[in-house]
């Protein structure tokens, strides 16, 4: 379900602002128009979104602290939408996301607000463990790098820094055999937990050219509430 992306993450390596000329996002009639700086997200009434990845001049220090200028100067992407238990309703807990890139990496960060930190579940550190998916609080993101809404790279983290990664093919066939080298760290703050992830461009496949439009979605699982929420609206599982 989550691999069916409703967000288009647009990045232009020469600028944080979408390149001049006809927008590639506008080629897709069901995608909202790309956000123009300083905005980082546009939404439509049906729960779809287009987000803008921000170019940064220096690599992020991946330590989970969220103390770089990016988090101070760039607005976060938030307003997640429930998949379960109340599909289509606003998430009950706030989740903030940032997407950035430089010449070598694409970065995705989360600030995960939690009013019930005493119920946080984080027990698994083994890579690609199904126990994490079945029982831990999680955040996850996907890159649909060809924007075909069928295939994607997936990355998942729990509050301990336990990770999973894999590929989704034809919107339903998931494989955890893909194990690229990427970096992630988690942290805590008064009121929640954080994640920073740096994914190199090298293990990813995508179309040629400096202007890129990727499918993107992000997910949060709040285990004590059995709540799943996503950046863009995803239908509940049937």
LINPELIN-V920768 format. One record per helix or strand of 3 or more residues. SS is the DSSP state (@ for helix, = for strand). FROM is the first residue (numbers start at 1). TO is the last residue. If there is no record, write none. Layout:
ss,from,to
SS,FROM,TO
SS,FROM,TO
//
This chain:
ss,from,to
=,7,12
@,25,27
=,41,43
=,49,52
@,69,73
=,81,84
=,95,101
=,105,113
@,117,119
@,130,135
=,138,144
=,152,158
=,163,169
=,173,175
=,182,189
=,192,200
=,211,222
@,223,225
=,227,230
//
